Amino acid sequence: MYQLGNLVQELSDKYGRDRASLMPILQCIVKKHNYLTDEAMVEVAKELDLSAAEVYGTASFYSFLDTEERGRFVIRVCRTISCSMKGKEDIMQTLEDLLKIEVGDTTADKQFTLLETNCIGWCHKAPAMLINDMPYTELTEDKVIEIIKEYMQK
């Protein structure tokens, strides 16, 4: 994939070609393409002179480095005890009903992916979720419906 090779080379020129460059390069690829393909990870491994297993191991360890195709909008609902105590299950059910998918799935139109994730740093305003990089806090069922309807119009 010529375009991908160019991107990896440009990112390596920017961040360097040592082991410490791996994370920023992977993060940039996810930001641009929404997930890391096997092909992308192999390109990065070649460019940084790492094993493909090392690149995949890094990518699969971090939940924000998606190795599966995701929707345009990735919804990550915090699953910590704080969010659970403040109604996370109701929020999840509302999202599943509204989007007609279950956790881990992507809508048929590839617009939304629904995931649970570990702490996103908003425990003091639980329950919380991220849509791509945008945090939403102190969620209620009505607030979630309003938020998702706004995204449906984008």
Secondary structure as GFF3:
##gff-version 3
##sequence-region A 1 154
A	DSSP	alpha_helix	2	15	.	.	.	ID=ss1
A	DSSP	three_ten_helix	19	21	.	.	.	ID=ss2
A	DSSP	alpha_helix	22	33	.	.	.	ID=ss3
A	DSSP	alpha_helix	38	48	.	.	.	ID=ss4
A	DSSP	alpha_helix	52	61	.	.	.	ID=ss5
A	DSSP	beta_strand	73	78	.	.	.	ID=ss6
A	DSSP	alpha_helix	81	85	.	.	.	ID=ss7
A	DSSP	alpha_helix	88	99	.	.	.	ID=ss8
A	DSSP	beta_strand	112	117	.	.	.	ID=ss9
A	DSSP	three_ten_helix	123	125	.	.	.	ID=ss10
A	DSSP	beta_strand	129	131	.	.	.	ID=ss11
A	DSSP	beta_strand	134	136	.	.	.	ID=ss12
A	DSSP	alpha_helix	141	152	.	.	.	ID=ss13
###
